[in-house]
Amino acid sequence: MSLSVCNFNKIAIIESIPNGEMKTGKKLYDDIIPINIANNERFIISFDRVSSEMELVALLKGLYADVQEKGLYPIIHIECHGDDERKGLVLSNKDFISWEKLYELLQPINEVMGLNLLIVLAACFALEMSFSVYAYQRAPFWGMLAPSEAILPEELQKSFFSYYKTLIENTGKQDVPNGSLALESLQSHKPQQGAINFVTAEYIFKLTFDGFMKDHNSSKAIKKQAQYICNELRRVGAEYSISVVKASIRNLRPYYLERCHKVYFMIDLCPDNIDRFGYLKEDIAIKYSLYLKYDKLDSLSCQIIEFNDQNNI
């Protein structure tokens, strides 16, 4: 089955570039506005300049309100510098925005959009943000476009102009996969180093759940966890053999897949998302043979879940 698509009707360009440097966000805005006009203004396109964390937070809260009150579904495009240590973004006044902080800012917008947010980070090393997203959290975006390495501003500007030009010109045409065409256009501009990568919520979920299974599903990991849980249960006067606890841990893997899938893809908030993302749960269940169904969890399983939650497992 093909990957999901997202809905959007606005392109929100945010720039935070220090004085004396090429204003790539404003140039991108000026270049795509005539194309949008020539194509019957298919999108609302906005441009805002921010210099501080406070201003960025206020602007993103405004976009959140626009989704709720006006039905605007933006692509959020941020032009700024990436931190040399690859830990976040640096705004024009030198304010630092960690990937964790950016997650906190974007996730509520994605939630109110029903998991339709495309985020574009025109900043060096910004692909690193995708490594701070986990399968047990709500997804902060539907998809992200970002460079993996340091890329010259003019190269980024040329690539993203090509992307939006193709996107605007092909949106609304029957049987035209405008998103795929736009990505092909963007990737036709090869930077001198690195690349502009596109990652989806689905890709990240699969990658992180695979990591979870690798880290926690080996015999060694299960034995270690079971020993810890047996010791904790003895503290409260409950006695279980390690073999029984190990079996319960293995049997809980389908439960964690179900829970993570429901939370990450916001199916508990947007039931229709099961039609968009349900295939991935089935693919993972097949890969790891996670087919058990639970009408009710037994006492031991509930205690294991509680211990795991307390220890962020």
ROBA-201581 format. One record per residue: residue number from 1; residue in three letters; x, y, z of N, C-alpha, C in turn. Coordinates in Angstrom, 1 decimal. Layout:
N
    k    r      nu      nv      nw     cau     cav     caw      cu      cv      cw
  NUM  ala       X       Y       Z       X       Y       Z       X       Y       Z
...
% end
This chain:
313
    k    r      nu      nv      nw     cau     cav     caw      cu      cv      cw
    1  met     0.8    -1.2     0.0     0.0     0.0     0.0     0.9     1.2     0.0
    2  ser     0.4     2.3    -0.7     1.2     3.5    -0.8     1.1     4.3     0.5
    3  leu     2.1     5.2     0.7     2.1     6.0     1.9     1.0     7.0     1.9
    4  ser     0.7     7.5     3.1    -0.4     8.5     3.2    -0.1     9.8     2.5
    5  val    -1.1    10.6     2.3    -0.8    12.0     1.8    -1.3    13.0     2.9
    6  cys    -0.9    14.2     2.8    -1.4    15.2     3.7    -2.2    16.3     3.0
    7  asn    -3.0    17.0     3.8    -3.8    18.1     3.3    -3.2    19.5     3.7
    8  phe    -3.2    20.4     2.8    -2.7    21.8     3.2    -3.3    22.8     2.2
    9  asn    -3.4    24.0     2.7    -3.9    25.1     1.9    -3.2    26.4     2.1
   10  lys    -2.1    26.3     2.8    -1.3    27.5     3.1     0.2    27.2     3.2
   11  ile     1.0    28.1     2.8     2.5    28.0     2.9     2.9    29.1     3.8
   12  ala     3.4    28.8     5.0     3.8    29.8     6.0     5.3    29.8     6.0
   13  ile     6.0    30.9     5.5     7.4    31.0     5.4     7.9    31.9     6.6
   14  ile     8.7    31.3     7.4     9.3    32.0     8.6    10.8    32.1     8.5
   15  glu    11.3    33.4     8.6    12.7    33.6     8.4    13.3    34.2     9.7
   16  ser    14.5    33.6    10.1    15.2    34.2    11.2    16.7    34.1    10.8
   17  ile    17.1    35.0    10.0    18.5    35.1     9.4    19.1    36.4     9.9
   18  pro    20.4    36.3    10.5    21.0    37.5    11.0    21.2    38.6     9.9
   19  asn    21.3    39.9    10.3    21.5    41.0     9.4    22.9    40.8     8.7
   20  gly    22.9    41.2     7.5    24.1    41.1     6.7    24.2    39.8     5.9
   21  glu    23.3    38.9     6.1    23.3    37.6     5.4    22.1    37.5     4.4
   22  met    22.3    36.7     3.4    21.2    36.5     2.4    19.9    36.2     3.0
   23  lys    18.9    36.9     2.7    17.5    36.7     3.3    16.8    35.7     2.4
   24  thr    17.1    34.4     2.6    16.6    33.4     1.7    15.1    33.2     1.9
   25  gly    14.5    33.4     3.1    13.1    33.3     3.2    12.3    34.3     2.5
   26  lys    12.7    35.6     2.6    12.1    36.6     1.8    12.2    36.4     0.3
   27  lys    13.4    36.0    -0.1    13.5    35.8    -1.5    12.6    34.6    -2.0
   28  leu    12.5    33.6    -1.2    11.7    32.5    -1.6    10.2    33.0    -1.7
   29  tyr     9.8    33.7    -0.7     8.4    34.3    -0.7     8.2    35.2    -2.0
   30  asp     9.1    36.1    -2.3     9.0    37.0    -3.4     9.0    36.2    -4.7
   31  asp     9.7    35.1    -4.8     9.8    34.3    -6.0     8.5    33.4    -6.3
   32  ile     7.9    32.9    -5.2     6.8    32.0    -5.5     5.4    32.8    -5.5
   33  ile     5.4    34.0    -5.0     4.1    34.7    -5.0     3.6    34.9    -6.4
   34  pro     4.4    35.3    -7.4     3.9    35.5    -8.8     3.4    34.1    -9.4
   35  ile     4.1    33.0    -9.0     3.7    31.7    -9.5     2.3    31.4    -8.9
   36  asn     2.1    31.7    -7.6     0.8    31.4    -7.0    -0.3    32.2    -7.6
   37  ile     0.0    33.5    -8.0    -1.0    34.4    -8.6    -1.3    33.8   -10.0
   38  ala    -0.3    33.4   -10.7    -0.5    32.9   -12.1    -1.3    31.6   -12.1
   39  asn    -1.4    30.9   -10.9    -2.1    29.7   -10.8    -3.4    29.9    -9.9
   40  asn    -4.0    31.0   -10.1    -5.3    31.3    -9.4    -5.2    31.3    -7.9
   41  glu    -4.0    31.7    -7.4    -3.8    31.8    -5.9    -4.3    30.5    -5.2
   42  arg    -3.8    29.4    -5.6    -4.2    28.1    -5.0    -4.0    28.1    -3.5
   43  phe    -2.9    28.8    -3.0    -2.6    28.7    -1.6    -2.5    30.1    -1.0
   44  ile    -2.8    30.2     0.3    -2.4    31.4     1.0    -1.0    31.3     1.3
   45  ile    -0.2    32.3     1.0     1.2    32.3     1.3     1.6    33.5     2.2
   46  ser     2.2    33.2     3.3     2.6    34.3     4.2     4.1    34.3     4.5
   47  phe     4.6    35.5     4.9     6.0    35.6     5.2     6.1    36.4     6.5
   48  asp     6.8    35.8     7.5     7.1    36.5     8.7     8.5    36.4     9.1
   49  arg     9.1    37.4     9.7    10.4    37.4    10.2    10.4    37.5    11.7
   50  val    11.2    36.6    12.3    11.3    36.5    13.8    12.8    36.6    14.1
   51  ser    13.0    37.0    15.3    14.4    37.1    15.7    14.7    36.3    17.0
   52  ser    13.7    36.0    17.8    13.9    35.4    19.1    12.9    34.2    19.3
   53  glu    13.3    33.4    20.3    12.4    32.3    20.6    11.0    32.8    21.0
   54  met    10.9    33.9    21.7     9.6    34.4    22.1     8.7    34.7    20.9
   55  glu     9.4    35.3    19.9     8.6    35.7    18.6     8.2    34.4    17.9
   56  leu     9.1    33.4    17.8     8.8    32.2    17.1     7.6    31.5    17.8
   57  val     7.7    31.4    19.1     6.6    30.7    19.9     5.3    31.4    19.6
   58  ala     5.3    32.8    19.6     4.0    33.5    19.4     3.5    33.3    18.0
   59  leu     4.4    33.2    17.0     4.0    33.0    15.6     3.4    31.6    15.4
   60  leu     4.0    30.6    16.0     3.5    29.2    15.9     2.2    29.1    16.6
   61  lys     2.0    29.8    17.7     0.7    29.8    18.4    -0.4    30.4    17.5
   62  gly     0.0    31.4    16.8    -0.9    32.1    15.8    -1.3    31.1    14.7
   63  leu    -0.4    30.3    14.2    -0.7    29.3    13.2    -1.6    28.2    13.8
   64  tyr    -1.4    27.9    15.0    -2.3    26.9    15.7    -3.7    27.5    15.7
   65  ala    -3.8    28.7    16.1    -5.2    29.4    16.2    -5.8    29.4    14.8
   66  asp    -5.0    29.6    13.8    -5.5    29.7    12.4    -6.1    28.4    12.0
   67  val    -5.5    27.3    12.4    -6.0    25.9    12.1    -7.4    25.8    12.8
   68  gln    -7.4    26.1    14.0    -8.7    25.9    14.8    -9.8    26.8    14.3
   69  glu    -9.5    28.1    14.1   -10.5    29.1    13.9   -10.8    29.4    12.4
   70  lys    -9.8    29.2    11.5   -10.0    29.5    10.1    -9.9    28.3     9.2
   71  gly    -9.6    27.2     9.7    -9.5    26.0     8.9    -8.3    26.1     7.9
   72  leu    -7.2    26.8     8.3    -6.0    26.9     7.5    -5.1    25.8     7.9
   73  tyr    -4.6    25.0     6.9    -3.7    23.9     7.1    -2.3    24.3     6.5
   74  pro    -1.4    24.8     7.3    -0.1    25.3     6.7     0.9    24.2     6.5
   75  ile     1.7    24.4     5.4     3.1    23.9     5.4     3.9    24.9     6.2
   76  ile     4.7    24.5     7.2     5.5    25.5     7.9     6.9    25.4     7.4
   77  his     7.4    26.5     6.9     8.7    26.5     6.3     9.6    27.5     7.1
   78  ile    10.7    27.0     7.7    11.5    27.8     8.6    12.9    27.9     8.0
   79  glu    13.3    29.2     7.8    14.7    29.5     7.3    15.5    30.1     8.4
   80  cys    16.5    29.4     8.8    17.4    29.9     9.9    18.7    29.0     9.8
   81  his    19.6    29.2    10.8    20.8    28.4    10.9    20.6    27.2    11.8
   82  gly    21.3    26.1    11.5    21.4    25.0    12.3    22.5    25.0    13.3
   83  asp    22.4    24.5    14.4    23.4    24.4    15.4    24.5    23.5    14.9
   84  asp    25.8    24.0    15.1    27.0    23.2    14.6    27.0    21.8    15.3
   85  glu    26.5    21.7    16.5    26.5    20.4    17.2    25.3    19.6    16.9
   86  arg    24.5    20.0    15.9    23.4    19.3    15.4    22.3    19.0    16.4
   87  lys    22.1    19.9    17.4    21.2    19.7    18.5    20.0    20.6    18.4
   88  gly    19.9    21.5    17.3    18.7    22.3    17.2    18.9    23.4    16.2
   89  leu    18.1    24.5    16.3    18.1    25.6    15.4    18.7    26.8    16.2
   90  val    19.3    27.7    15.4    19.8    29.0    16.0    19.1    30.1    15.3
   91  leu    18.4    31.0    16.1    17.7    32.1    15.5    18.6    33.3    15.3
   92  ser    18.1    34.4    14.7    18.9    35.5    14.3    19.6    36.2    15.5
   93  asn    18.9    36.2    16.7    19.5    36.8    17.9    20.3    35.9    18.7
   94  lys    20.6    34.7    18.1    21.4    33.6    18.8    20.6    32.8    19.7
   95  asp    19.3    33.0    19.8    18.4    32.1    20.7    18.5    30.7    20.1
   96  phe    18.7    29.7    21.0    18.8    28.3    20.6    17.5    27.6    20.8
   97  ile    17.0    26.8    19.8    15.8    26.0    19.9    16.2    24.6    19.7
   98  ser    16.2    23.8    20.8    16.5    22.4    20.7    15.5    21.6    19.9
   99  trp    15.8    20.4    19.5    14.9    19.6    18.7    13.7    19.3    19.6
  100  glu    14.0    19.1    20.9    12.9    18.7    21.9    11.9    19.9    22.0
  101  lys    12.5    21.1    22.0    11.6    22.3    22.1    10.8    22.5    20.8
  102  leu    11.5    22.3    19.7    10.7    22.4    18.4     9.6    21.4    18.4
  103  tyr     9.9    20.2    18.9     8.8    19.1    18.9     7.6    19.7    19.7
  104  glu     7.9    20.3    20.9     6.9    20.8    21.7     6.0    21.9    21.0
  105  leu     6.7    22.6    20.2     6.0    23.7    19.5     5.2    23.2    18.3
  106  leu     5.7    22.2    17.6     5.0    21.7    16.4     3.9    20.7    16.7
  107  gln     4.1    19.8    17.7     3.2    18.7    17.9     1.8    19.2    18.1
  108  pro     1.5    20.2    18.9     0.1    20.7    19.0    -0.5    21.1    17.7
  109  ile     0.3    21.7    16.8    -0.2    22.1    15.5    -0.6    20.9    14.7
  110  asn     0.3    19.9    14.7     0.1    18.7    14.0    -1.2    18.0    14.5
  111  glu    -1.3    18.0    15.8    -2.5    17.4    16.5    -3.8    18.0    16.0
  112  val    -3.9    19.3    16.0    -5.1    20.0    15.7    -5.4    19.9    14.1
  113  met    -4.3    19.6    13.4    -4.4    19.4    11.9    -4.8    17.9    11.6
  114  gly    -4.9    17.1    12.6    -5.2    15.7    12.4    -4.1    14.9    11.7
  115  leu    -2.8    15.3    12.0    -1.6    14.7    11.5    -1.5    14.9    10.0
  116  asn    -1.5    16.2     9.6    -1.3    16.7     8.2    -0.2    17.7     8.1
  117  leu     0.6    17.9     9.1     1.6    19.0     9.0     2.8    18.6     8.3
  118  leu     3.2    19.3     7.3     4.5    19.2     6.6     5.3    20.3     7.1
  119  ile     6.5    20.0     7.7     7.4    21.0     8.2     8.7    20.9     7.3
  120  val     9.1    22.1     6.8    10.3    22.3     6.0    11.3    23.1     6.8
  121  leu    12.4    22.5     7.1    13.5    23.2     7.9    14.7    23.5     6.9
  122  ala    14.8    24.7     6.5    15.9    25.1     5.6    17.0    25.6     6.5
  123  ala    17.6    24.6     7.2    18.7    24.9     8.1    19.7    23.7     8.1
  124  cys    21.0    24.0     8.2    22.0    22.9     8.2    21.7    21.9     9.3
  125  phe    21.9    20.7     8.9    21.8    19.5     9.9    20.4    19.3    10.4
  126  ala    19.4    19.9     9.9    18.0    19.9    10.5    17.4    18.5    10.4
  127  leu    17.9    17.6     9.6    17.4    16.3     9.5    17.5    15.6    10.9
  128  glu    18.4    16.1    11.7    18.7    15.5    13.0    17.4    15.5    13.9
  129  met    16.5    16.4    13.6    15.3    16.5    14.4    14.5    15.1    14.4
  130  ser    14.6    14.5    13.2    13.8    13.2    13.1    14.3    12.1    14.0
  131  phe    15.5    12.3    14.5    16.1    11.3    15.5    15.6    11.5    16.9
  132  ser    14.9    12.6    17.1    14.4    12.9    18.5    12.9    12.6    18.6
  133  val    12.4    11.9    17.6    11.0    11.5    17.6    10.9    10.0    17.9
  134  tyr     9.9     9.6    18.8     9.8     8.2    19.2     8.4     7.7    19.0
  135  ala     8.3     6.4    18.8     7.0     5.8    18.5     6.0     5.9    19.6
  136  tyr     6.4     6.1    20.8     5.4     6.2    21.9     4.9     7.6    22.2
  137  gln     5.4     8.6    21.4     4.9    10.0    21.5     3.9    10.3    20.3
  138  arg     3.2    11.4    20.5     2.4    11.8    19.3     3.3    12.4    18.3
  139  ala     3.1    12.1    17.0     3.9    12.6    15.9     3.9    14.1    15.9
  140  pro     5.1    14.8    15.7     5.1    16.2    15.6     4.8    16.7    14.2
  141  phe     4.8    15.8    13.2     4.6    16.2    11.8     4.1    15.0    11.0
  142  trp     3.5    15.3     9.9     3.2    14.2     8.9     4.5    13.9     8.1
  143  gly     5.2    14.9     7.8     6.4    14.8     7.0     7.3    15.9     7.2
  144  met     8.6    15.7     6.9     9.6    16.8     7.1    10.6    16.8     6.0
  145  leu    10.9    18.0     5.5    12.0    18.2     4.5    13.1    18.9     5.2
  146  ala    14.3    18.4     5.1    15.4    19.1     5.8    16.8    18.6     5.3
  147  pro    17.8    19.4     5.4    19.1    19.0     5.0    19.8    18.1     6.0
  148  ser    20.6    17.2     5.5    21.3    16.3     6.4    22.7    16.9     6.8
  149  glu    23.2    17.8     6.0    24.5    18.4     6.3    24.4    19.9     6.1
  150  ala    25.6    20.5     6.2    25.7    22.0     5.9    25.5    22.2     4.4
  151  ile    24.6    23.0     4.0    24.4    23.3     2.6    24.4    24.8     2.4
  152  leu    25.0    25.3     1.3    25.0    26.8     1.1    23.6    27.3     0.9
  153  pro    23.4    28.6     1.4    22.1    29.2     1.4    21.5    29.3    -0.1
  154  glu    22.4    29.6    -1.0    21.8    29.7    -2.4    21.4    28.4    -3.0
  155  glu    22.1    27.3    -2.5    21.7    26.0    -3.0    20.3    25.6    -2.4
  156  leu    20.1    25.9    -1.1    18.9    25.6    -0.4    17.8    26.4    -1.1
  157  gln    18.0    27.7    -1.4    17.0    28.6    -2.0    16.6    28.0    -3.3
  158  lys    17.5    27.6    -4.1    17.2    27.1    -5.5    16.4    25.8    -5.4
  159  ser    16.8    24.9    -4.5    16.1    23.7    -4.4    14.6    23.9    -3.9
  160  phe    14.4    24.7    -2.9    13.1    24.9    -2.3    12.2    25.8    -3.3
  161  phe    12.8    26.7    -4.0    12.0    27.4    -5.1    11.5    26.4    -6.1
  162  ser    12.3    25.5    -6.5    11.9    24.5    -7.5    10.8    23.6    -6.9
  163  tyr    10.9    23.3    -5.6     9.9    22.4    -4.9     8.6    23.1    -4.9
  164  tyr     8.5    24.4    -4.5     7.2    25.1    -4.3     6.7    25.4    -5.7
  165  lys     7.5    25.7    -6.7     7.0    26.0    -8.0     6.3    24.8    -8.6
  166  thr     6.9    23.7    -8.5     6.2    22.4    -9.0     5.0    22.1    -8.2
  167  leu     5.0    22.3    -6.9     3.9    22.0    -6.0     2.7    22.9    -6.4
  168  ile     2.9    24.2    -6.5     1.9    25.1    -6.9     1.3    24.9    -8.2
  169  glu     2.2    24.6    -9.2     1.7    24.5   -10.6     0.9    23.2   -10.8
  170  asn     1.2    22.2   -10.0     0.5    20.9   -10.2    -0.6    20.6    -9.3
  171  thr    -0.7    21.3    -8.2    -1.8    21.1    -7.2    -3.2    21.3    -7.9
  172  gly    -4.1    20.4    -7.7    -5.4    20.5    -8.3    -5.6    19.9    -9.7
  173  lys    -4.5    19.4   -10.3    -4.6    18.8   -11.6    -5.0    17.3   -11.3
  174  gln    -5.9    16.8   -12.1    -6.4    15.5   -12.0    -5.3    14.4   -12.3
  175  asp    -5.3    13.4   -11.4    -4.3    12.3   -11.5    -2.9    12.7   -11.5
  176  val    -2.6    13.9   -10.9    -1.2    14.3   -10.8    -0.7    14.2    -9.4
  177  pro     0.3    13.3    -9.1     0.8    13.2    -7.7     1.8    14.4    -7.4
  178  asn     1.2    15.6    -7.1     1.9    16.8    -7.0     3.1    16.8    -6.0
  179  gly     2.8    16.1    -4.9     3.9    16.0    -3.9     5.1    15.2    -4.4
  180  ser     4.9    14.1    -5.1     6.0    13.3    -5.7     6.7    14.1    -6.7
  181  leu     6.0    14.8    -7.6     6.6    15.7    -8.6     7.5    16.8    -8.0
  182  ala     6.9    17.4    -6.9     7.7    18.5    -6.3     9.0    17.9    -5.6
  183  leu     8.9    16.7    -5.0    10.1    16.1    -4.5    11.1    15.8    -5.5
  184  glu    10.7    15.3    -6.6    11.6    15.0    -7.8    12.2    16.3    -8.2
  185  ser    11.5    17.3    -8.3    12.1    18.6    -8.7    13.1    19.1    -7.8
  186  leu    12.8    19.0    -6.5    13.7    19.5    -5.4    15.0    18.7    -5.5
  187  gln    14.9    17.4    -5.6    16.0    16.5    -5.6    16.8    16.5    -6.9
  188  ser    16.3    17.1    -7.9    17.1    17.3    -9.1    18.2    18.3    -9.0
  189  his    18.1    19.1    -7.9    19.2    20.1    -7.6    20.1    19.5    -6.6
  190  lys    21.2    19.0    -7.0    22.2    18.3    -6.1    23.1    19.3    -5.5
  191  pro    23.1    19.4    -4.1    24.0    20.3    -3.5    25.4    19.8    -3.5
  192  gln    26.4    20.6    -3.2    27.8    20.2    -3.3    28.1    19.1    -2.2
  193  gln    27.4    19.2    -1.1    27.5    18.2    -0.1    26.2    18.0     0.6
  194  gly    26.0    16.8     1.2    24.8    16.5     1.9    23.6    16.4     0.9
  195  ala    22.4    16.4     1.5    21.2    16.2     0.7    20.0    16.8     1.5
  196  ile    19.0    17.2     0.7    17.7    17.6     1.4    16.9    16.3     1.4
  197  asn    16.6    15.8     2.6    15.9    14.6     2.7    14.4    14.8     3.1
  198  phe    13.6    13.8     2.7    12.2    13.8     3.1    11.9    12.6     3.9
  199  val    11.4    12.8     5.1    11.0    11.7     6.0     9.6    11.9     6.4
  200  thr     8.9    10.7     6.6     7.5    10.7     7.0     7.3    10.2     8.4
  201  ala     6.1    10.5     8.9     5.8    10.0    10.2     5.8     8.5    10.2
  202  glu     5.4     7.9     9.1     5.3     6.4     9.0     6.7     5.8     9.0
  203  tyr     7.7     6.5     8.3     9.1     6.0     8.3     9.7     6.0     9.7
  204  ile     9.4     7.1    10.4    10.0     7.3    11.8     9.4     6.3    12.7
  205  phe     8.1     6.1    12.6     7.4     5.1    13.5     8.0     3.7    13.3
  206  lys     8.1     3.3    12.0     8.7     2.0    11.7    10.1     1.8    12.3
  207  leu    10.9     2.9    12.0    12.3     2.8    12.5    12.4     2.8    14.0
  208  thr    11.6     3.6    14.7    11.8     3.6    16.1    11.1     2.3    16.8
  209  phe    10.1     1.8    16.2     9.5     0.6    16.7    10.4    -0.6    16.5
  210  asp    11.1    -0.6    15.3    12.1    -1.6    15.1    13.2    -1.5    16.1
  211  gly    13.6    -0.3    16.4    14.7    -0.1    17.5    14.2    -0.6    18.8
  212  phe    12.9    -0.3    19.1    12.4    -0.8    20.4    12.4    -2.3    20.5
  213  met    12.1    -3.0    19.4    12.1    -4.5    19.4    13.5    -5.0    19.5
  214  lys    14.4    -4.3    18.8    15.8    -4.7    18.8    16.4    -4.6    20.2
  215  asp    16.1    -3.5    20.9    16.6    -3.2    22.2    16.0    -4.1    23.3
  216  his    14.7    -4.4    23.2    13.9    -4.9    24.3    13.4    -6.4    24.0
  217  asn    13.6    -6.9    22.9    13.1    -8.2    22.5    14.1    -9.3    22.5
  218  ser    15.4    -9.0    22.7    16.4   -10.1    22.8    16.2   -10.9    24.1
  219  ser    16.7   -12.1    24.1    16.6   -13.0    25.2    17.3   -12.3    26.4
  220  lys    18.4   -11.7    26.2    19.2   -11.0    27.2    18.4    -9.8    27.8
  221  ala    17.8    -9.0    26.9    17.0    -7.9    27.4    15.8    -8.3    28.2
  222  ile    15.1    -9.3    27.7    13.9    -9.8    28.4    14.3   -10.4    29.8
  223  lys    15.4   -11.1    29.8    15.8   -11.7    31.1    16.1   -10.6    32.1
  224  lys    16.9    -9.6    31.7    17.2    -8.5    32.5    16.0    -7.8    33.1
  225  gln    15.0    -7.5    32.1    13.8    -6.8    32.5    13.0    -7.7    33.5
  226  ala    12.9    -9.0    33.2    12.1    -9.9    34.1    12.7   -10.0    35.5
  227  gln    14.0   -10.0    35.6    14.7   -10.0    36.9    14.3    -8.8    37.7
  228  tyr    14.4    -7.6    37.0    14.0    -6.3    37.7    12.6    -6.4    38.2
  229  ile    11.7    -6.8    37.3    10.3    -6.8    37.7    10.0    -7.8    38.8
  230  cys    10.7    -9.0    38.8    10.5   -10.0    39.9    10.9    -9.4    41.2
  231  asn    12.0    -8.6    41.2    12.5    -8.0    42.4    11.6    -6.9    42.9
  232  glu    11.0    -6.1    42.0    10.1    -5.1    42.3     8.8    -5.7    42.9
  233  leu     8.3    -6.8    42.3     7.1    -7.4    42.8     7.3    -8.0    44.2
  234  arg     8.4    -8.5    44.4     8.7    -9.1    45.8     8.6    -8.0    46.9
  235  arg     8.9    -6.8    46.5     8.9    -5.6    47.4     7.4    -5.4    47.9
  236  val     6.5    -5.7    47.0     5.1    -5.5    47.4     4.4    -6.8    47.7
  237  gly     5.2    -7.9    47.9     4.6    -9.1    48.4     4.0   -10.0    47.3
  238  ala     4.4    -9.8    46.1     3.9   -10.7    45.0     5.1   -11.5    44.5
  239  glu     4.8   -12.8    44.3     5.8   -13.7    43.9     5.5   -14.4    42.6
  240  tyr     6.3   -14.2    41.6     6.2   -14.8    40.3     7.5   -15.4    39.9
  241  ser     7.5   -16.5    39.2     8.7   -17.1    38.7     9.2   -16.2    37.5
  242  ile    10.5   -16.2    37.3    11.1   -15.4    36.2    10.6   -15.9    34.9
  243  ser    10.3   -17.2    34.7     9.8   -17.8    33.5     8.4   -17.2    33.1
  244  val     7.6   -17.1    34.2     6.3   -16.6    34.0     6.3   -15.1    33.6
  245  val     7.2   -14.3    34.2     7.3   -12.9    33.9     7.9   -12.7    32.5
  246  lys     8.9   -13.5    32.1     9.4   -13.4    30.8     8.4   -13.7    29.7
  247  ala     7.5   -14.7    30.0     6.5   -15.0    29.0     5.5   -13.9    28.9
  248  ser     5.2   -13.2    30.0     4.2   -12.1    30.0     4.8   -10.9    29.3
  249  ile     6.1   -10.7    29.4     6.8    -9.6    28.7     6.7    -9.8    27.2
  250  arg     7.0   -11.1    26.8     6.9   -11.4    25.3     5.4   -11.2    24.8
  251  asn     4.5   -11.6    25.6     3.1   -11.5    25.2     2.5   -10.1    25.2
  252  leu     3.3    -9.1    25.8     2.8    -7.7    25.8     3.3    -7.0    24.6
  253  arg     4.1    -7.6    23.7     4.6    -6.8    22.6     3.5    -6.4    21.7
  254  pro     2.4    -7.2    21.4     1.3    -6.7    20.6     0.6    -5.6    21.2
  255  tyr     0.5    -5.6    22.6    -0.1    -4.5    23.3     0.6    -3.2    23.1
  256  tyr     1.9    -3.2    23.1     2.7    -2.0    22.9     2.6    -1.5    21.5
  257  leu     2.6    -2.4    20.5     2.4    -2.0    19.1     1.1    -1.3    19.0
  258  glu     0.0    -1.8    19.6    -1.3    -1.2    19.5    -1.3     0.1    20.1
  259  arg    -0.8     0.2    21.3    -0.8     1.5    22.1     0.0     2.5    21.4
  260  cys     1.2     2.2    21.0     2.1     3.2    20.3     1.4     3.7    19.0
  261  his     0.9     2.8    18.2     0.3     3.1    17.0    -0.9     4.0    17.2
  262  lys    -1.7     3.8    18.2    -2.9     4.6    18.4    -2.5     6.0    18.9
  263  val    -1.5     6.1    19.7    -1.1     7.4    20.2    -0.3     8.2    19.2
  264  tyr     0.7     7.6    18.6     1.6     8.3    17.6     0.8     8.8    16.4
  265  phe    -0.1     8.0    15.9    -0.9     8.4    14.7    -2.2     9.1    15.1
  266  met    -2.4     9.3    16.4    -3.5    10.1    16.9    -4.9     9.5    16.6
  267  ile    -4.9     8.2    16.5    -6.1     7.5    16.1    -7.2     7.6    17.2
  268  asp    -6.7     7.8    18.5    -7.7     8.0    19.6    -8.3     9.4    19.5
  269  leu    -7.7    10.3    18.8    -8.3    11.7    18.6    -8.9    11.8    17.2
  270  cys    -8.4    11.1    16.2    -8.9    11.2    14.8    -9.1     9.8    14.3
  271  pro   -10.2     9.2    14.6   -10.4     7.8    14.2   -10.2     7.5    12.7
  272  asp   -10.4     8.5    11.9   -10.2     8.3    10.4    -8.8     8.0    10.1
  273  asn    -7.9     8.3    11.0    -6.4     8.1    10.7    -6.1     6.6    10.6
  274  ile    -7.0     5.7    11.1    -6.8     4.3    11.0    -6.8     3.9     9.5
  275  asp    -7.6     4.6     8.7    -7.6     4.3     7.3    -6.3     4.8     6.6
  276  arg    -5.7     5.8     7.1    -4.5     6.4     6.5    -3.2     5.6     6.9
  277  phe    -3.2     5.1     8.2    -2.0     4.6     8.8    -2.1     3.1     9.3
  278  gly    -3.3     2.5     9.2    -3.5     1.2     9.7    -2.6     0.2     9.1
  279  tyr    -2.3     0.3     7.8    -1.5    -0.6     7.1    -0.2    -0.9     7.7
  280  leu     0.4     0.2     8.3     1.7     0.1     8.9     1.7    -0.9    10.1
  281  lys     0.7    -0.8    10.9     0.5    -1.7    12.1     0.5    -3.1    11.6
  282  glu    -0.3    -3.3    10.6    -0.4    -4.7    10.1     1.0    -5.2     9.5
  283  asp     1.7    -4.3     8.9     3.0    -4.7     8.3     4.0    -5.1     9.5
  284  ile     4.0    -4.3    10.6     4.8    -4.6    11.7     4.4    -5.9    12.4
  285  ala     3.1    -6.0    12.6     2.5    -7.2    13.2     3.0    -8.5    12.4
  286  ile     3.0    -8.4    11.1     3.4    -9.6    10.3     4.9    -9.8    10.5
  287  lys     5.7    -8.7    10.5     7.1    -8.8    10.6     7.5    -9.5    11.9
  288  tyr     6.9    -9.2    13.0     7.3    -9.7    14.3     6.3   -10.7    14.9
  289  ser     5.3   -11.1    14.1     4.3   -12.1    14.6     3.6   -11.6    15.8
  290  leu     3.1   -10.3    15.8     2.5    -9.7    17.0     1.0    -9.7    16.8
  291  tyr     0.3   -10.9    17.0    -1.1   -11.1    16.7    -2.0   -11.2    17.9
  292  leu    -1.4   -11.3    19.1    -2.3   -11.5    20.3    -3.3   -10.4    20.5
  293  lys    -4.5   -10.8    20.9    -5.5    -9.8    21.2    -5.9    -9.9    22.6
  294  tyr    -6.2    -8.7    23.2    -6.5    -8.7    24.6    -7.9    -8.1    24.9
  295  asp    -8.7    -8.9    25.5   -10.0    -8.4    26.0    -9.8    -7.7    27.3
  296  lys    -8.9    -8.3    28.1    -8.6    -7.7    29.4    -7.2    -8.2    29.8
  297  leu    -6.4    -7.2    30.3    -5.0    -7.6    30.8    -5.1    -8.2    32.2
  298  asp    -4.3    -9.2    32.4    -4.2    -9.8    33.7    -3.4    -9.0    34.7
  299  ser    -3.4    -9.3    35.9    -2.8    -8.5    37.0    -1.3    -8.3    36.7
  300  leu    -0.6    -9.4    36.3     0.8    -9.4    36.1     1.1    -8.4    34.9
  301  ser     0.4    -8.6    33.9     0.6    -7.7    32.7     0.4    -6.2    33.1
  302  cys    -0.6    -5.9    33.8    -0.8    -4.5    34.3     0.3    -4.0    35.1
  303  gln     0.9    -4.8    36.0     2.0    -4.4    36.8     3.3    -4.2    35.9
  304  ile     3.5    -5.1    34.9     4.6    -4.9    34.0     4.5    -3.6    33.3
  305  ile     3.3    -3.3    32.8     3.1    -2.1    32.0     3.4    -0.9    32.9
  306  glu     2.9    -0.9    34.2     3.2     0.2    35.1     4.7     0.3    35.4
  307  phe     5.4    -0.7    35.6     6.8    -0.6    35.8     7.5     0.0    34.5
  308  asn     7.1    -0.5    33.4     7.7     0.0    32.1     7.4     1.5    31.9
  309  asp     6.2     1.9    32.2     5.9     3.3    32.1     6.7     4.2    33.1
  310  gln     6.9     3.7    34.3     7.7     4.4    35.3     9.1     4.6    34.8
  311  asn     9.6     3.6    34.0    11.0     3.6    33.6    11.2     4.0    32.1
  312  asn    10.1     4.5    31.5    10.1     4.9    30.1    10.6     3.9    29.2
  313  ile    10.1     2.6    29.4    10.4     1.5    28.6     9.3     1.3    27.5
% end
